[in-house]
Amino acid sequence: MDLSGKNILLGITGGIAAYKTPILVRLLRQADAEVQVVLTRGAREFITPTTLQAVSGRPVRDDLWDEEAEAAMGHIELARWADLVVVAPATAHFMATLAQGLAPDLLSTLCLATEAQTVVAPAMNQAMWRSPATQRNVDILARDGRLLVGPAEGEQACGDTGPGRMVEPEDLFEVIRQCFAARCLDGLSVLVTAGPTEEAIDPVRHITNRSSGKQGYAMAAAAAAAGAEVTLVSGPCILPPPPGVDVIGVTSAQDMYDAVHARIAAQDLFIGVAAVADFRPAQSTGQKIKKESVGTRFEMAFEENPDIIASVALLPERPLVIGFAAETQKVLEHAREKRRRKGLDAIVVNDVSRQGIGFNSDSNAATLIWADGELALPYQSKQSLAQGLIRHIADIFTARLAGAGQESRAS
């Protein structure tokens, strides 16, 4: 995507990763974007306005009370000027400020006043990133529509190793470029499944799994943002509905199977993210099973649930079918075999034995596998991962259409 003439507002907060920002500014300027840098007070401890003015070609803004600029409501005009706001690095403090809607300085005020999309690139100590308070703020920012990119994993300035490094300027530049790309799923219908299923034992007990639904909801939101008409068939979750998405709530695997097949004929893409129970109790009692009636040992017979994604892949006129797999060993080997066995166009696999990704976490890392290749997607927020996956799924869909067109012409 050409960035020529695009107005990028780059906010820099007070973290050591601020030293990377001149590289990002230079990449943006080489792509003919206009860049306005805004510093927080803390950022000035790590990078000088002189350096950033030299690479951006614009005076740096850092004061909400700049009399000359504010004579014409400068911060509001700057908020309107921006086609995209990027905060890199974003400290834990700034993310908390933004999540709570506070506006103590110029950058936070601009983030509240702008209608442009906001990209947030976190950078902090790994323990700060993992803290419950920061993760609550991450969740709030994602629900508010902010695009979180990273953090990356690796060695940190403090000597720790783990998630918390700001993504590299080149990677962030690519994300910015994609923000201006044409909506890659415009005009398509997409059905996504998400969350766990619950298989009843009796009226008060059920069998389920640890899926939170976060990755599936993120995929639905990313597909909608890419222009698709999205239906989300969701097992029991406590997540808010993604904006612009039609949510169908279900409970059991059979419920999900029925909801999917009632709607699948109208879909161009099917993305099965839900962690569907493989088995269900062969019999569910209408009354609560009393401990006294079964004694000290309770045995139960199970029967197999319908395989939703395989059943969609077997349809004679089917959509593009993308599956998800959570593995703990021989991750890629098992995922490749599952894609072939179930007849999927592609599969996304993650290693849920790794700490900090997968079930219930706000971050993930995965590998996308399709017939012609594999792509490893590094540790990042589930929202960011979903947006990257949607772009690559759109490419697979386009390639499938091109292949179908060639076959039609050959026949």
VENZIMO-V657196 format. One record per residue. N is the residue number from 1. RES is the residue in one letter. SS is DSSP state (A for helix, B for strand, O for the rest). PHI is phi in degrees with one decimal (NA if undefined). Layout:
{{N:RES:SS:PHI} {N:RES:SS:PHI}}
//
This chain:
{{1:M:O:NA} {2:D:O:-74.5} {3:L:O:-96.7} {4:S:O:-57.5} {5:G:O:81.0} {6:K:O:-77.7} {7:N:B:-99.1} {8:I:B:-109.8} {9:L:B:-96.9} {10:L:B:-103.4} {11:G:B:-95.6} {12:I:B:-120.5} {13:T:O:-108.2} {14:G:O:-82.9} {15:G:O:-133.2} {16:I:A:-60.8} {17:A:A:-67.0} {18:A:A:-58.6} {19:Y:A:-64.6} {20:K:A:-80.8} {21:T:A:-68.4} {22:P:A:-59.3} {23:I:A:-65.4} {24:L:A:-63.2} {25:V:A:-60.2} {26:R:A:-63.0} {27:L:A:-61.1} {28:L:A:-66.2} {29:R:A:-67.9} {30:Q:A:-65.0} {31:A:O:-89.1} {32:D:O:69.2} {33:A:O:-82.6} {34:E:B:-91.1} {35:V:B:-123.5} {36:Q:B:-112.1} {37:V:B:-91.1} {38:V:B:-124.3} {39:L:B:-103.9} {40:T:O:-85.5} {41:R:O:-60.6} {42:G:A:-65.7} {43:A:A:-62.4} {44:R:A:-66.0} {45:E:A:-77.1} {46:F:O:-116.3} {47:I:O:-147.2} {48:T:O:-94.4} {49:P:A:-58.0} {50:T:A:-60.4} {51:T:A:-61.8} {52:L:A:-71.7} {53:Q:A:-65.3} {54:A:A:-63.6} {55:V:A:-85.0} {56:S:A:-91.8} {57:G:O:77.3} {58:R:O:-133.9} {59:P:O:-59.0} {60:V:O:-78.9} {61:R:B:-101.9} {62:D:O:-149.6} {63:D:O:-132.0} {64:L:O:-64.3} {65:W:O:-105.7} {66:D:O:-67.5} {67:E:A:-61.7} {68:E:A:-65.8} {69:A:A:-72.9} {70:E:A:-83.6} {71:A:O:-59.1} {72:A:O:-113.9} {73:M:O:53.2} {74:G:A:-56.1} {75:H:A:-68.5} {76:I:A:-70.2} {77:E:A:-63.0} {78:L:A:-67.0} {79:A:A:-63.1} {80:R:A:-73.8} {81:W:A:-65.1} {82:A:O:-70.8} {83:D:O:-86.1} {84:L:B:-155.1} {85:V:B:-109.6} {86:V:B:-123.9} {87:V:B:-109.8} {88:A:B:-153.0} {89:P:B:-77.3} {90:A:B:-108.8} {91:T:O:-76.2} {92:A:A:-59.4} {93:H:A:-64.1} {94:F:A:-67.2} {95:M:A:-62.3} {96:A:A:-65.4} {97:T:A:-60.7} {98:L:A:-66.7} {99:A:A:-63.8} {100:Q:O:-90.3} {101:G:O:73.5} {102:L:O:-86.9} {103:A:O:-140.4} {104:P:O:-81.9} {105:D:O:-143.7} {106:L:A:-64.1} {107:L:A:-63.9} {108:S:A:-64.4} {109:T:A:-63.5} {110:L:A:-62.8} {111:C:A:-64.7} {112:L:A:-78.8} {113:A:A:-86.2} {114:T:O:-83.3} {115:E:O:-101.5} {116:A:O:-76.3} {117:Q:B:-63.7} {118:T:B:-116.2} {119:V:B:-102.6} {120:V:B:-119.3} {121:A:B:-111.6} {122:P:B:-64.0} {123:A:O:-153.6} {124:M:O:-171.1} {125:N:O:-59.2} {126:Q:A:-59.2} {127:A:A:-69.9} {128:M:A:-64.9} {129:W:A:-63.7} {130:R:A:-81.1} {131:S:O:-62.5} {132:P:A:-56.6} {133:A:A:-63.1} {134:T:A:-64.4} {135:Q:A:-66.3} {136:R:A:-63.5} {137:N:A:-67.7} {138:V:A:-58.0} {139:D:A:-63.1} {140:I:A:-62.7} {141:L:A:-62.4} {142:A:A:-64.0} {143:R:A:-67.5} {144:D:O:-78.4} {145:G:O:93.9} {146:R:O:-73.9} {147:L:B:-93.5} {148:L:B:-92.2} {149:V:O:-118.9} {150:G:O:89.8} {151:P:O:-79.8} {152:A:B:-88.4} {153:E:B:-97.7} {154:G:B:149.5} {155:E:B:-73.4} {156:Q:O:-111.9} {157:A:O:-59.3} {158:C:O:-78.2} {159:G:O:101.5} {160:D:O:-72.0} {161:T:B:-129.3} {162:G:B:153.7} {163:P:B:-72.6} {164:G:B:153.2} {165:R:B:-73.9} {166:M:O:-65.5} {167:V:O:-60.1} {168:E:O:-67.2} {169:P:A:-53.6} {170:E:A:-64.8} {171:D:A:-69.5} {172:L:A:-67.2} {173:F:A:-59.6} {174:E:A:-64.7} {175:V:A:-62.6} {176:I:A:-60.4} {177:R:A:-60.1} {178:Q:A:-69.1} {179:C:A:-62.0} {180:F:O:-101.7} {181:A:O:-70.9} {182:A:O:-60.5} {183:R:O:-64.8} {184:C:O:-76.7} {185:L:O:-117.6} {186:D:O:-53.0} {187:G:O:82.5} {188:L:O:-98.8} {189:S:B:-105.8} {190:V:B:-128.8} {191:L:B:-113.5} {192:V:B:-119.7} {193:T:B:-107.2} {194:A:B:-150.1} {195:G:O:82.4} {196:P:B:-88.4} {197:T:O:-115.7} {198:E:O:-119.0} {199:E:B:-110.6} {200:A:B:-70.4} {201:I:B:-95.0} {202:D:B:-152.7} {203:P:O:-63.1} {204:V:O:-119.6} {205:R:B:-128.0} {206:H:B:-151.7} {207:I:B:-106.6} {208:T:O:-148.2} {209:N:O:-140.1} {210:R:O:-90.9} {211:S:O:-62.8} {212:S:O:-92.9} {213:G:O:88.0} {214:K:A:-61.6} {215:Q:A:-69.4} {216:G:A:-64.8} {217:Y:A:-64.6} {218:A:A:-64.9} {219:M:A:-64.9} {220:A:A:-63.3} {221:A:A:-63.9} {222:A:A:-67.1} {223:A:A:-65.1} {224:A:A:-65.3} {225:A:A:-65.4} {226:A:O:-85.4} {227:G:O:102.4} {228:A:O:-80.5} {229:E:B:-90.0} {230:V:B:-113.9} {231:T:B:-113.1} {232:L:B:-113.2} {233:V:B:-95.3} {234:S:B:-117.7} {235:G:O:-71.0} {236:P:O:-60.4} {237:C:O:-138.3} {238:I:O:-112.3} {239:L:O:-90.4} {240:P:O:-71.1} {241:P:O:-61.8} {242:P:O:-64.0} {243:P:O:-61.2} {244:G:O:74.0} {245:V:B:-118.6} {246:D:B:-85.2} {247:V:B:-101.6} {248:I:B:-111.4} {249:G:B:-85.7} {250:V:O:-134.1} {251:T:O:-116.5} {252:S:O:-96.6} {253:A:A:-62.7} {254:Q:A:-65.2} {255:D:A:-58.1} {256:M:A:-66.4} {257:Y:A:-57.0} {258:D:A:-64.8} {259:A:A:-65.7} {260:V:A:-64.7} {261:H:A:-72.0} {262:A:A:-71.3} {263:R:A:-122.3} {264:I:A:-68.8} {265:A:A:-62.5} {266:A:A:-93.9} {267:Q:O:-101.7} {268:D:O:-93.1} {269:L:B:-133.1} {270:F:B:-123.1} {271:I:B:-120.0} {272:G:B:-93.2} {273:V:O:-96.7} {274:A:O:-57.9} {275:A:B:-92.5} {276:V:O:-81.2} {277:A:O:-61.9} {278:D:O:-72.0} {279:F:B:-131.6} {280:R:B:-136.1} {281:P:B:-58.1} {282:A:O:-62.2} {283:Q:O:-137.8} {284:S:O:-111.9} {285:T:O:-79.5} {286:G:O:-80.2} {287:Q:O:-123.8} {288:K:O:-60.4} {289:I:O:-75.4} {290:K:O:-86.4} {291:K:A:-56.3} {292:E:A:-63.9} {293:S:A:-83.8} {294:V:A:-114.4} {295:G:O:76.7} {296:T:O:-87.8} {297:R:O:-130.3} {298:F:O:-121.1} {299:E:O:-112.9} {300:M:O:-138.7} {301:A:O:-91.4} {302:F:B:-122.2} {303:E:B:-130.1} {304:E:B:-76.6} {305:N:O:-79.8} {306:P:O:-65.0} {307:D:O:-87.5} {308:I:A:-63.2} {309:I:A:-68.6} {310:A:A:-66.4} {311:S:A:-67.4} {312:V:A:-68.6} {313:A:A:-64.0} {314:L:O:-85.9} {315:L:O:-62.2} {316:P:O:-63.7} {317:E:O:-119.8} {318:R:O:-116.3} {319:P:O:-76.2} {320:L:B:-63.3} {321:V:B:-115.9} {322:I:B:-116.6} {323:G:B:-107.0} {324:F:B:-122.5} {325:A:B:-137.5} {326:A:B:-106.7} {327:E:B:-124.0} {328:T:O:-124.0} {329:Q:O:-154.2} {330:K:O:44.2} {331:V:A:-57.5} {332:L:A:-69.4} {333:E:A:-60.5} {334:H:A:-67.1} {335:A:A:-67.8} {336:R:A:-61.3} {337:E:A:-65.2} {338:K:A:-66.2} {339:R:A:-60.7} {340:R:A:-67.5} {341:R:A:-63.8} {342:K:A:-92.6} {343:G:O:71.4} {344:L:O:-84.4} {345:D:O:-71.9} {346:A:B:-159.9} {347:I:B:-140.2} {348:V:B:-110.6} {349:V:B:-122.8} {350:N:B:-132.6} {351:D:B:-96.3} {352:V:O:-77.1} {353:S:O:-78.6} {354:R:O:-75.0} {355:Q:O:-69.0} {356:G:O:89.8} {357:I:O:-131.9} {358:G:O:83.2} {359:F:O:-52.4} {360:N:O:70.2} {361:S:O:-85.5} {362:D:O:-96.3} {363:S:B:-124.6} {364:N:B:-158.0} {365:A:B:-143.1} {366:A:B:-153.4} {367:T:B:-124.7} {368:L:B:-93.4} {369:I:B:-121.2} {370:W:B:-137.0} {371:A:O:-60.1} {372:D:O:-102.3} {373:G:B:174.2} {374:E:B:-140.1} {375:L:B:-137.3} {376:A:B:-86.6} {377:L:B:-108.7} {378:P:B:-72.2} {379:Y:B:-54.8} {380:Q:B:-165.9} {381:S:B:-64.7} {382:K:A:-64.1} {383:Q:A:-67.2} {384:S:A:-65.0} {385:L:A:-59.9} {386:A:A:-61.3} {387:Q:A:-66.0} {388:G:A:-64.3} {389:L:A:-62.8} {390:I:A:-61.5} {391:R:A:-61.9} {392:H:A:-73.4} {393:I:A:-63.9} {394:A:A:-60.8} {395:D:A:-64.3} {396:I:A:-64.3} {397:F:A:-62.7} {398:T:A:-61.9} {399:A:A:-64.5} {400:R:A:-65.5} {401:L:A:-62.4} {402:A:A:-62.6} {403:G:A:-64.4} {404:A:A:-65.3} {405:G:A:-66.1} {406:Q:A:-65.7} {407:E:A:-62.0} {408:S:A:-64.1} {409:R:A:-68.3} {410:A:A:-67.0} {411:S:O:-80.9}}
//
